[in-house]
Amino acid sequence: MLEELLQWDHELFLYLNGLGTPSWDTFWQFISHKLSAIPLYVFLLLLSYRKYGLKKTVVLVISVALLITVSDQLSNFFKYGVGRLRPCHDPELMDVMRLVKSRCGGKFSYFSAHAANSFALAVFFGQILTSQFKGIAPLLLLWACFVAYSRVYIGVHFPLDVLTGALLGSLFGWLFSKLFIFSLRKFSL
């Protein structure tokens, strides 16, 4: 069963990764780069400040910092614990796949921190801002999907890596949004 799932994951990876073309490579590398979302983060911070004011926004920033720390560190724990090679380090795939980046990155891939962090932020901000800013949640989830797909496109993660990251990131984003709202009520901020 696990062997079949991993085989399916390899085949889906090769299919999705093979859809890439040089004319789109720069776009997907940009989406995948962690600094490309800084304008989005600044925008979300401004919306949060507009909705919550300074004191609550400081609590929000602390919550987001903890959220990303938990999501990112859990990903690292799994990467080294599971030890699944990145596609670009896998001897069976490295000669038949497209590596769009100039280098492969770390040795292990399961699960994608990029996917986990982007979905964690999308769900967190979607939960806390949607009442005042209608339609923001689907846009944030679309952005997270682009980030997750970009990891397969550029050749550094398998589809199951990004799917697991998306699911766990979404769970943590939802949980931290509830904790943030609870803390605002509990401490009358």
TORSEVEX-107764 format. One line per 10 residues: number of its first residue (from 1); their letters; for each residue x, y, z of N, C-alpha, C, O. Coordinates in Angstrom, 2 decimals. Layout:
<bases>
NUM = A = X Y Z X Y Z X Y Z X Y Z | ...
</bases>
This chain:
<bases>
1 = MLEELLQWDH = 0.82 -1.20 0.00 0.00 0.00 0.00 0.87 1.27 0.00 0.67 2.17 -0.82 | 1.84 1.33 0.93 2.73 2.49 0.99 3.58 2.58 -0.27 3.81 3.67 -0.80 | 4.05 1.44 -0.74 4.86 1.41 -1.97 4.06 1.96 -3.16 4.59 2.71 -3.98 | 2.78 1.58 -3.24 1.93 2.05 -4.34 1.69 3.55 -4.24 1.71 4.25 -5.24 | 1.48 4.03 -3.02 1.26 5.46 -2.80 2.51 6.25 -3.20 2.41 7.29 -3.86 | 3.67 5.77 -2.81 4.91 6.46 -3.17 5.18 6.40 -4.67 5.69 7.36 -5.25 | 4.82 5.29 -5.30 4.97 5.19 -6.76 4.04 6.18 -7.46 4.44 6.85 -8.41 | 2.80 6.27 -6.99 1.85 7.23 -7.53 2.38 8.65 -7.35 2.26 9.48 -8.25 | 2.95 8.92 -6.17 3.50 10.25 -5.88 4.64 10.58 -6.84 4.73 11.71 -7.33 | 5.51 9.61 -7.11 6.61 9.82 -8.07 6.06 10.13 -9.46 6.54 11.04 -10.13
11 = ELFLYLNGLG = 5.07 9.36 -9.88 4.50 9.55 -11.22 3.80 10.90 -11.34 3.95 11.59 -12.35 | 3.04 11.26 -10.31 2.36 12.57 -10.33 3.39 13.69 -10.31 3.23 14.70 -11.00 | 4.44 13.53 -9.53 5.51 14.53 -9.51 6.09 14.71 -10.91 6.21 15.84 -11.40 | 6.46 13.61 -11.56 7.06 13.70 -12.89 6.12 14.35 -13.89 6.55 15.11 -14.76 | 4.83 14.05 -13.77 3.85 14.65 -14.67 3.76 16.16 -14.44 3.89 16.94 -15.38 | 3.55 16.57 -13.17 3.39 18.00 -12.86 4.67 18.77 -13.12 4.64 19.86 -13.69 | 5.78 18.22 -12.71 7.07 18.87 -12.92 7.37 18.98 -14.42 7.96 19.96 -14.87 | 6.96 17.97 -15.18 7.20 17.97 -16.62 6.33 18.94 -17.40 6.60 19.21 -18.57 | 5.29 19.47 -16.77 4.44 20.46 -17.44 5.14 21.81 -17.60 4.73 22.65 -18.40 | 6.20 22.00 -16.82 6.90 23.28 -16.84 7.57 23.59 -18.16 7.95 22.69 -18.92
21 = TPSWDTFWQF = 7.70 24.87 -18.42 8.40 25.34 -19.61 9.32 26.49 -19.20 9.03 27.20 -18.24 | 10.41 26.68 -19.92 11.33 27.78 -19.57 10.66 29.14 -19.49 11.09 30.00 -18.72 | 9.62 29.35 -20.29 8.96 30.66 -20.26 8.22 30.92 -18.94 7.95 32.08 -18.62 | 7.89 29.88 -18.17 7.22 30.05 -16.88 8.16 29.87 -15.69 7.76 30.14 -14.55 | 9.37 29.43 -15.92 10.28 29.13 -14.82 10.52 30.31 -13.88 10.49 30.14 -12.66 | 10.75 31.48 -14.43 11.02 32.65 -13.59 9.82 32.98 -12.71 9.99 33.32 -11.54 | 8.63 32.90 -13.27 7.41 33.17 -12.48 7.32 32.23 -11.29 7.10 32.69 -10.17 | 7.48 30.92 -11.52 7.32 29.95 -10.43 8.47 30.02 -9.43 8.27 29.75 -8.24 | 9.66 30.39 -9.89 10.75 30.62 -8.95 10.45 31.81 -8.05 10.74 31.79 -6.86 | 9.87 32.86 -8.64 9.49 34.03 -7.86 8.44 33.66 -6.81 8.56 34.05 -5.65
31 = ISHKLSAIPL = 7.41 32.93 -7.22 6.35 32.52 -6.28 6.93 31.68 -5.15 6.50 31.80 -4.01 | 7.91 30.84 -5.47 8.50 29.94 -4.49 9.47 30.65 -3.54 9.74 30.14 -2.45 | 9.97 31.80 -3.93 10.95 32.50 -3.10 10.27 33.08 -1.86 9.23 33.73 -1.96 | 10.86 32.83 -0.69 10.22 33.24 0.56 10.05 34.74 0.70 9.15 35.19 1.41 | 10.86 35.54 0.06 10.75 36.98 0.18 9.71 37.59 -0.77 9.36 38.76 -0.63 | 9.22 36.81 -1.72 8.26 37.35 -2.69 6.93 37.73 -2.05 6.19 38.54 -2.61 | 6.63 37.16 -0.91 5.34 37.43 -0.26 5.40 38.59 0.74 4.41 38.87 1.41 | 6.52 39.27 0.85 6.62 40.37 1.80 5.54 41.43 1.56 4.95 41.89 2.53 | 5.26 41.85 0.32 4.17 42.81 0.13 2.82 42.29 0.66 2.03 43.05 1.21 | 2.57 41.00 0.48 1.34 40.41 1.01 1.33 40.48 2.53 0.30 40.82 3.12
41 = YVFLLLLSYR = 2.44 40.16 3.17 2.51 40.20 4.63 2.30 41.62 5.15 1.61 41.82 6.15 | 2.88 42.60 4.48 2.70 44.00 4.88 1.23 44.39 4.73 0.66 45.05 5.60 | 0.61 43.97 3.63 -0.81 44.25 3.40 -1.68 43.62 4.50 -2.59 44.27 5.02 | -1.40 42.37 4.86 -2.16 41.69 5.91 -1.95 42.36 7.26 -2.87 42.44 8.07 | -0.75 42.83 7.51 -0.47 43.54 8.75 -1.25 44.85 8.81 -1.78 45.21 9.86 | -1.31 45.56 7.69 -2.08 46.80 7.64 -3.58 46.55 7.84 -4.25 47.29 8.55 | -4.10 45.50 7.20 -5.51 45.15 7.42 -5.78 44.78 8.87 -6.81 45.14 9.44 | -4.84 44.06 9.46 -4.99 43.67 10.86 -4.97 44.89 11.77 -5.77 44.99 12.70 | -4.07 45.81 11.50 -3.99 47.04 12.29 -5.29 47.84 12.15 -5.80 48.38 13.13 | -5.81 47.89 10.94 -7.06 48.61 10.69 -8.22 47.99 11.48 -9.08 48.70 11.99
51 = KYGLKKTVVL = -8.23 46.67 11.56 -9.33 45.98 12.26 -9.13 45.97 13.78 -10.09 46.16 14.53 | -7.89 45.76 14.23 -7.66 45.51 15.65 -6.97 46.63 16.42 -7.03 46.64 17.65 | -6.34 47.56 15.76 -5.58 48.59 16.47 -4.21 48.07 16.86 -3.87 46.91 16.62 | -3.41 48.96 17.46 -2.01 48.66 17.73 -1.81 47.53 18.74 -1.06 46.60 18.48 | -2.46 47.61 19.88 -2.24 46.63 20.95 -2.56 45.20 20.51 -1.78 44.28 20.75 | -3.70 45.03 19.87 -4.10 43.69 19.40 -3.23 43.22 18.23 -3.00 42.02 18.07 | -2.76 44.16 17.42 -1.89 43.79 16.31 -0.54 43.29 16.82 0.06 42.41 16.20 | -0.07 43.84 17.91 1.17 43.33 18.52 0.96 41.88 18.96 1.83 41.04 18.75 | -0.18 41.59 19.58 -0.51 40.22 19.98 -0.61 39.34 18.74 -0.17 38.18 18.75 | -1.17 39.87 17.67 -1.28 39.13 16.41 0.10 38.79 15.85 0.33 37.66 15.43
61 = VISVALLITV = 1.01 39.74 15.85 2.36 39.51 15.33 3.06 38.42 16.15 3.75 37.57 15.59 | 2.88 38.44 17.46 3.46 37.40 18.32 2.83 36.05 17.98 3.53 35.04 17.90 | 1.52 36.04 17.78 0.82 34.80 17.42 1.33 34.24 16.10 1.56 33.04 15.97 | 1.52 35.11 15.12 2.00 34.69 13.80 3.44 34.17 13.91 3.79 33.17 13.27 | 4.26 34.84 14.71 5.64 34.37 14.89 5.66 32.98 15.51 6.44 32.12 15.09 | 4.81 32.75 16.50 4.72 31.41 17.11 4.18 30.39 16.12 4.66 29.26 16.07 | 3.18 30.78 15.34 2.59 29.90 14.34 3.65 29.43 13.33 3.75 28.24 13.05 | 4.41 30.37 12.79 5.42 30.02 11.80 6.53 29.18 12.43 7.04 28.25 11.81 | 6.89 29.50 13.65 7.92 28.72 14.35 7.47 27.27 14.52 8.23 26.34 14.22 | 6.25 27.07 14.99 5.72 25.72 15.19 5.63 24.97 13.85 6.08 23.83 13.74
71 = SDQLSNFFKY = 5.07 25.62 12.85 4.89 24.99 11.54 6.25 24.63 10.92 6.44 23.52 10.43 | 7.16 25.56 10.96 8.47 25.36 10.34 9.28 24.29 11.08 9.89 23.44 10.44 | 9.29 24.34 12.39 10.07 23.37 13.16 9.49 21.97 13.07 10.23 20.98 13.06 | 8.16 21.86 13.01 7.55 20.55 12.84 7.94 19.96 11.48 8.18 18.76 11.36 | 8.00 20.81 10.47 8.43 20.35 9.16 9.86 19.83 9.22 10.16 18.77 8.66 | 10.74 20.56 9.87 12.13 20.09 10.00 12.22 18.79 10.78 13.00 17.90 10.43 | 11.42 18.67 11.82 11.39 17.43 12.62 11.01 16.24 11.73 11.65 15.19 11.78 | 9.98 16.42 10.91 9.54 15.34 10.02 10.56 15.08 8.92 10.81 13.92 8.57 | 11.14 16.14 8.37 12.12 15.95 7.29 13.26 15.03 7.75 13.63 14.10 7.04 | 13.79 15.31 8.92 14.91 14.50 9.41 14.43 13.18 10.00 15.15 12.19 9.97
81 = GVGRLRPCHD = 13.23 13.16 10.54 12.69 11.93 11.10 12.30 10.91 10.04 12.57 9.72 10.19 | 11.66 11.39 8.97 11.22 10.50 7.88 12.38 10.21 6.93 12.56 9.08 6.49 | 13.16 11.22 6.62 14.33 11.04 5.76 14.03 10.76 4.30 14.82 10.09 3.63 | 12.91 11.25 3.80 12.58 11.06 2.38 13.39 12.04 1.55 13.36 13.25 1.80 | 14.09 11.53 0.56 14.92 12.39 -0.29 14.05 13.33 -1.12 12.96 12.97 -1.56 | 14.56 14.53 -1.33 13.92 15.44 -2.28 13.99 14.80 -3.67 14.89 14.01 -3.94 | 13.05 15.13 -4.55 13.11 14.58 -5.91 14.45 14.85 -6.58 14.98 13.99 -7.30 | 14.99 16.03 -6.36 16.25 16.40 -7.01 17.46 15.71 -6.39 18.57 15.81 -6.92 | 17.28 15.01 -5.28 18.34 14.19 -4.68 18.08 12.70 -4.87 18.93 11.88 -4.56 | 16.92 12.35 -5.39 16.54 10.95 -5.58 17.22 10.40 -6.84 16.96 10.89 -7.93
91 = PELMDVMRLV = 18.07 9.38 -6.69 18.80 8.85 -7.85 17.88 8.34 -8.96 18.26 8.36 -10.13 | 16.67 7.88 -8.62 15.73 7.39 -9.64 15.13 8.52 -10.47 14.71 8.29 -11.60 | 15.09 9.73 -9.91 14.39 10.83 -10.58 15.29 11.94 -11.09 14.92 12.66 -12.02 | 16.44 12.10 -10.49 17.25 13.30 -10.76 17.63 13.48 -12.24 17.87 14.60 -12.67 | 17.67 12.40 -12.99 18.04 12.51 -14.41 16.83 12.67 -15.34 17.00 12.94 -16.53 | 15.61 12.50 -14.81 14.41 12.58 -15.66 13.48 13.72 -15.27 12.41 13.86 -15.87 | 13.85 14.52 -14.32 13.01 15.62 -13.85 13.63 16.96 -14.24 14.78 17.04 -14.68 | 12.84 18.00 -14.05 13.32 19.37 -14.29 13.66 20.01 -12.95 12.77 20.15 -12.11 | 14.89 20.38 -12.73 15.25 21.18 -11.56 15.40 22.61 -12.05 16.34 22.94 -12.78 | 14.47 23.45 -11.64 14.43 24.82 -12.14 15.38 25.71 -11.35 15.94 26.66 -11.90
101 = KSRCGGKFSY = 15.55 25.42 -10.08 16.46 26.22 -9.25 17.91 25.94 -9.64 18.21 24.94 -10.29 | 18.79 26.82 -9.22 20.21 26.61 -9.49 20.79 25.51 -8.60 21.81 24.91 -8.94 | 20.16 25.26 -7.46 20.60 24.18 -6.59 19.38 23.52 -5.96 18.29 24.10 -5.92 | 19.57 22.31 -5.47 18.45 21.51 -5.00 17.96 21.91 -3.61 16.76 21.85 -3.36 | 18.84 22.31 -2.74 18.45 22.62 -1.37 18.76 21.46 -0.45 19.57 20.59 -0.79 | 18.12 21.44 0.72 18.37 20.38 1.70 18.13 19.00 1.14 17.52 18.84 0.08 | 18.60 18.01 1.85 18.54 16.63 1.36 17.14 16.03 1.42 16.77 15.23 0.55 | 16.35 16.41 2.43 15.07 15.75 2.68 13.87 16.64 2.35 13.97 17.87 2.36 | 12.73 15.97 2.07 11.59 16.74 1.57 10.28 16.61 2.34 9.41 17.46 2.18 | 10.11 15.60 3.15 8.78 15.37 3.72 8.67 15.98 5.10 9.33 15.52 6.02
111 = FSAHAANSFA = 7.88 16.99 5.26 6.94 17.63 4.37 7.37 19.06 4.08 8.30 19.57 4.71 | 6.72 19.70 3.15 7.12 21.02 2.68 6.82 22.12 3.69 5.66 22.36 4.02 | 7.88 22.78 4.16 7.70 23.91 5.08 7.08 25.10 4.34 6.29 25.85 4.92 | 7.43 25.28 3.06 6.82 26.36 2.28 5.30 26.20 2.24 4.55 27.15 2.48 | 4.85 24.98 1.93 3.41 24.73 1.86 2.77 24.89 3.24 1.72 25.52 3.36 | 3.40 24.33 4.26 2.85 24.42 5.62 2.73 25.87 6.07 1.70 26.28 6.59 | 3.78 26.65 5.88 3.77 28.03 6.34 2.79 28.90 5.56 2.09 29.73 6.14 | 2.73 28.70 4.25 1.81 29.53 3.46 0.36 29.19 3.77 -0.47 30.10 3.86 | 0.04 27.91 3.95 -1.34 27.56 4.32 -1.65 27.98 5.75 -2.78 28.38 6.04 | -0.68 27.89 6.65 -0.89 28.34 8.02 -1.26 29.82 8.04 -2.21 30.22 8.72
121 = LAVFFGQILT = -0.52 30.63 7.30 -0.82 32.06 7.25 -2.14 32.34 6.54 -2.91 33.20 6.98 | -2.40 31.63 5.46 -3.65 31.85 4.72 -4.86 31.55 5.58 -5.81 32.33 5.62 | -4.84 30.43 6.28 -5.99 30.06 7.13 -6.08 30.99 8.33 -7.17 31.43 8.68 | -4.95 31.30 8.96 -4.96 32.20 10.12 -5.59 33.54 9.76 -6.55 33.97 10.39 | -5.04 34.19 8.74 -5.55 35.51 8.37 -6.94 35.42 7.75 -7.76 36.33 7.92 | -7.22 34.35 7.04 -8.57 34.16 6.51 -9.60 34.08 7.63 -10.69 34.64 7.51 | -9.26 33.40 8.72 -10.16 33.27 9.86 -10.37 34.59 10.60 -11.49 34.92 10.96 | -9.30 35.34 10.82 -9.42 36.53 11.66 -9.83 37.79 10.91 -10.29 38.75 11.52 | -9.68 37.79 9.58 -10.01 38.99 8.81 -11.26 38.88 7.97 -11.76 39.89 7.47 | -11.79 37.68 7.81 -12.89 37.48 6.85 -14.17 38.22 7.23 -14.95 38.58 6.35
131 = SQFKGIAPLL = -14.40 38.45 8.52 -15.63 39.14 8.92 -15.66 40.58 8.43 -16.72 41.11 8.10 | -14.51 41.22 8.37 -14.45 42.60 7.93 -14.06 42.74 6.46 -14.46 43.69 5.79 | -13.30 41.79 5.97 -12.80 41.87 4.59 -13.28 40.64 3.83 -12.56 39.65 3.70 | -14.49 40.71 3.35 -15.11 39.59 2.63 -14.28 39.18 1.43 -13.73 40.02 0.71 | -14.19 37.89 1.22 -13.49 37.38 0.06 -11.98 37.24 0.23 -11.31 36.79 -0.70 | -11.45 37.61 1.39 -9.99 37.51 1.55 -9.53 36.07 1.72 -8.45 35.71 1.25 | -10.33 35.25 2.38 -9.92 33.86 2.64 -9.66 33.08 1.35 -8.61 32.44 1.24 | -10.55 33.10 0.36 -10.27 32.37 -0.88 -9.03 32.88 -1.62 -8.30 32.10 -2.22 | -8.80 34.19 -1.57 -7.61 34.74 -2.22 -6.33 34.28 -1.54 -5.34 33.96 -2.20 | -6.36 34.23 -0.21 -5.19 33.76 0.53 -4.95 32.28 0.29 -3.80 31.84 0.18
141 = LLWACFVAYS = -6.01 31.51 0.21 -5.86 30.07 -0.07 -5.33 29.84 -1.49 -4.55 28.92 -1.72 | -5.76 30.66 -2.43 -5.25 30.58 -3.79 -3.74 30.86 -3.81 -2.98 30.16 -4.47 | -3.33 31.90 -3.08 -1.91 32.22 -2.98 -1.14 31.03 -2.38 -0.08 30.67 -2.88 | -1.68 30.42 -1.31 -1.02 29.28 -0.69 -0.92 28.10 -1.66 0.09 27.39 -1.68 | -1.95 27.89 -2.47 -1.90 26.82 -3.48 -0.80 27.09 -4.50 -0.09 26.16 -4.91 | -0.65 28.34 -4.90 0.41 28.70 -5.85 1.78 28.40 -5.24 2.65 27.84 -5.91 | 1.97 28.78 -3.98 3.25 28.53 -3.32 3.51 27.02 -3.25 4.61 26.56 -3.56 | 2.50 26.26 -2.85 2.66 24.81 -2.73 2.99 24.18 -4.09 3.92 23.38 -4.19 | 2.25 24.55 -5.12 2.52 24.00 -6.45 3.91 24.38 -6.96 4.57 23.60 -7.64 | 4.33 25.58 -6.62 5.64 26.04 -7.10 6.76 25.12 -6.64 7.78 24.99 -7.32
151 = RVYIGVHFPL = 6.58 24.48 -5.49 7.62 23.59 -4.96 7.75 22.32 -5.80 8.85 21.77 -5.95 | 6.63 21.86 -6.35 6.66 20.71 -7.27 7.21 21.17 -8.62 8.05 20.49 -9.21 | 6.74 22.31 -9.08 7.16 22.83 -10.38 8.68 22.98 -10.46 9.29 22.57 -11.45 | 9.28 23.56 -9.42 10.72 23.81 -9.50 11.55 22.56 -9.20 12.76 22.56 -9.40 | 10.90 21.49 -8.73 11.56 20.20 -8.60 12.11 19.84 -7.23 12.97 18.97 -7.13 | 11.63 20.50 -6.17 12.20 20.23 -4.85 11.27 19.50 -3.88 11.69 19.14 -2.78 | 10.02 19.28 -4.28 9.07 18.55 -3.43 8.14 17.67 -4.26 7.80 17.98 -5.40 | 7.75 16.57 -3.64 6.74 15.68 -4.21 5.35 16.24 -3.89 5.20 17.02 -2.95 | 4.33 15.84 -4.65 2.96 16.27 -4.34 2.51 15.92 -2.91 1.84 16.73 -2.26 | 2.88 14.74 -2.42 2.49 14.40 -1.04 3.18 15.29 -0.01 2.63 15.54 1.06
161 = DVLTGALLGS = 4.37 15.76 -0.32 5.07 16.69 0.58 4.26 17.97 0.75 4.07 18.46 1.86 | 3.78 18.51 -0.39 3.06 19.77 -0.32 1.63 19.56 0.20 1.09 20.43 0.88 | 1.03 18.42 -0.11 -0.31 18.14 0.41 -0.28 18.00 1.93 -1.13 18.55 2.63 | 0.69 17.26 2.44 0.83 17.12 3.90 1.11 18.48 4.54 0.51 18.82 5.56 | 2.00 19.25 3.94 2.29 20.58 4.46 1.06 21.47 4.46 0.82 22.20 5.42 | 0.28 21.40 3.39 -0.95 22.21 3.30 -1.94 21.82 4.38 -2.54 22.69 5.02 | -2.12 20.53 4.60 -3.08 20.07 5.61 -2.63 20.44 7.02 -3.42 20.96 7.81 | -1.37 20.18 7.34 -0.88 20.51 8.68 -0.82 22.01 8.90 -1.17 22.50 9.97 | -0.39 22.75 7.88 -0.37 24.21 7.98 -1.77 24.77 8.19 -1.96 25.68 9.00 | -2.74 24.23 7.48 -4.13 24.67 7.65 -4.63 24.40 9.06 -5.29 25.24 9.67
171 = LFGWLFSKLF = -4.31 23.22 9.57 -4.71 22.87 10.94 -4.10 23.84 11.94 -4.80 24.34 12.82 | -2.80 24.11 11.82 -2.15 25.03 12.74 -2.67 26.46 12.57 -2.85 27.17 13.55 | -2.92 26.88 11.34 -3.48 28.21 11.10 -4.83 28.37 11.76 -5.10 29.41 12.37 | -5.68 27.36 11.65 -6.99 27.40 12.29 -6.85 27.42 13.81 -7.50 28.22 14.49 | -6.00 26.55 14.34 -5.80 26.46 15.79 -5.26 27.78 16.35 -5.76 28.27 17.36 | -4.26 28.35 15.70 -3.69 29.60 16.19 -4.66 30.77 16.05 -4.62 31.70 16.86 | -5.53 30.75 15.04 -6.54 31.82 14.94 -7.51 31.74 16.10 -7.93 32.76 16.64 | -7.87 30.52 16.50 -8.77 30.35 17.65 -8.07 30.79 18.94 -8.69 31.42 19.80 | -6.79 30.47 19.07 -6.02 30.89 20.25 -5.88 32.41 20.29 -5.96 33.01 21.36 | -5.66 33.02 19.14 -5.56 34.48 19.08 -6.86 35.13 19.51 -6.86 36.05 20.33
181 = IFSLRKFSL = -7.98 34.66 18.97 -9.28 35.23 19.34 -9.58 34.99 20.82 -10.10 35.87 21.50 | -9.25 33.79 21.30 -9.43 33.48 22.72 -8.60 34.41 23.60 -9.08 34.90 24.62 | -7.35 34.66 23.20 -6.49 35.53 24.01 -7.02 36.97 24.05 -6.89 37.65 25.06 | -7.61 37.43 22.96 -8.18 38.77 22.94 -9.34 38.87 23.93 -9.48 39.87 24.64 | -10.15 37.85 23.97 -11.30 37.83 24.90 -10.86 37.62 26.35 -11.32 38.32 27.26 | -9.97 36.67 26.55 -9.52 36.30 27.90 -8.84 37.45 28.61 -9.06 37.67 29.80 | -8.02 38.18 27.88 -7.23 39.26 28.50 -7.82 40.64 28.20 -7.17 41.67 28.43 | -9.04 40.65 27.68 -9.79 41.90 27.39 -8.93 42.91 26.64 -8.85 44.09 27.01 | -8.29 42.45 25.61 -7.45 43.35 24.83 -8.26 44.12 23.81 -7.70 44.93 23.06
</bases>
